[in-house]
Amino acid sequence: MNDQAPELDLFAGVRVSDYAAARPWYERLFGSEPAFEPHETECVWELAEHRYAYIVEAPEGGGGGVLTLFVGDLDRVVDGIAARGIGPDERETYPGKARKVVYRDADGNEIGFAGSD
């Protein structure tokens, strides 16, 4: 990317093996219904302006995805997710740099939330 590039939009997705089972978990993780559904086995959340995450059912199966979202208040995000019934699978600390909290869906996709240390 060069400095002259226009504003950045992001669509980051993960493949799931069972859309109907995965969608409620992601609704709890992200704390809302999807912003839109392109078709019956894909849905999209707008996490911030022009920044989207989506899940899509993959005929060959899901899993293997890694997505990390940097947030301003990591503790508030983790507390909110816990209040919706999902606990972290892993916590990492990079001393003097950042902390990361990892969640894994039923297919093993890793969704991490990170914040400054």
C-alpha positions in Angstrom: 0.0 0.0 0.0 1.2 3.5 -0.6 0.5 6.7 1.3 -1.6 8.0 -1.6 -4.2 5.1 -1.4 -7.8 6.1 -0.7 -9.5 5.3 2.6 -9.3 1.6 3.5 -12.3 -0.6 3.7 -11.8 -4.1 5.2 -13.8 -7.3 4.7 -12.3 -10.1 6.8 -14.1 -13.5 6.8 -13.9 -16.9 8.2 -15.2 -20.2 6.8 -17.6 -22.2 9.0 -18.8 -25.8 8.4 -22.4 -25.2 9.7 -23.7 -21.6 9.2 -26.9 -22.2 11.2 -24.9 -23.3 14.2 -22.1 -20.7 13.9 -24.2 -17.6 13.4 -25.6 -17.5 17.0 -22.1 -17.9 18.5 -20.8 -15.0 16.4 -23.8 -12.8 17.3 -22.9 -13.3 21.0 -19.2 -12.7 20.2 -19.8 -9.5 18.3 -22.8 -8.5 20.5 -25.3 -7.8 17.7 -27.2 -9.2 14.8 -25.4 -9.0 11.4 -25.6 -5.8 9.5 -26.6 -7.7 6.4 -26.8 -11.2 4.8 -25.5 -11.5 1.2 -27.2 -14.9 0.9 -28.6 -17.7 3.1 -25.2 -19.0 4.3 -23.3 -15.8 4.8 -23.7 -12.8 7.1 -21.7 -9.7 7.8 -21.1 -7.5 10.8 -19.9 -3.9 10.5 -17.5 -3.7 13.4 -16.5 -0.1 12.7 -17.1 2.3 9.8 -15.9 0.5 6.6 -14.6 -2.5 8.6 -16.5 -5.7 8.3 -16.2 -9.3 9.5 -18.2 -12.1 8.0 -18.8 -15.8 8.3 -19.6 -18.0 5.3 -20.5 -21.6 5.1 -17.8 -23.5 3.2 -18.8 -26.8 1.4 -15.3 -28.2 2.1 -15.6 -27.4 5.8 -14.6 -24.6 8.0 -11.7 -23.8 10.3 -8.2 -22.5 10.0 -9.1 -18.8 10.1 -7.2 -16.3 12.2 -8.7 -12.8 12.8 -7.4 -10.2 15.3 -9.3 -7.0 16.1 -7.5 -4.2 17.9 -9.8 -2.4 20.3 -9.5 0.7 22.5 -10.7 -0.9 25.7 -9.8 -4.6 25.7 -11.2 -5.3 29.2 -14.6 -3.7 28.4 -14.8 -5.9 25.2 -13.8 -9.1 27.1 -16.3 -8.3 29.9 -19.1 -7.7 27.4 -18.4 -11.0 25.6 -18.3 -12.8 29.0 -21.7 -11.3 29.8 -23.0 -12.9 26.6 -21.8 -16.3 27.7 -18.5 -16.8 25.9 -15.2 -17.2 27.7 -11.8 -16.8 26.2 -9.8 -19.8 25.2 -6.5 -18.1 25.6 -4.9 -14.9 26.9 -1.5 -13.6 25.7 0.6 -10.7 26.9 3.4 -9.1 24.9 5.1 -7.1 27.7 5.2 -3.4 27.1 3.3 -3.8 23.8 -0.1 -5.4 23.9 -2.5 -8.0 25.3 -4.6 -10.4 23.3 -7.6 -12.5 24.2 -8.4 -15.4 21.9 -11.8 -17.1 21.3 -12.3 -20.2 19.1 -15.5 -21.2 17.3 -16.6 -24.8 16.9 -14.5 -25.1 13.7 -11.4 -23.9 15.4 -11.3 -20.4 13.8 -9.4 -18.1 16.1 -11.0 -14.7 16.7 -8.7 -12.5 18.8 -9.2 -9.1 20.5 -6.1 -7.1 21.3 -5.3 -3.9 23.0 -2.4 -1.8 24.2 -0.6 -3.1 27.3 
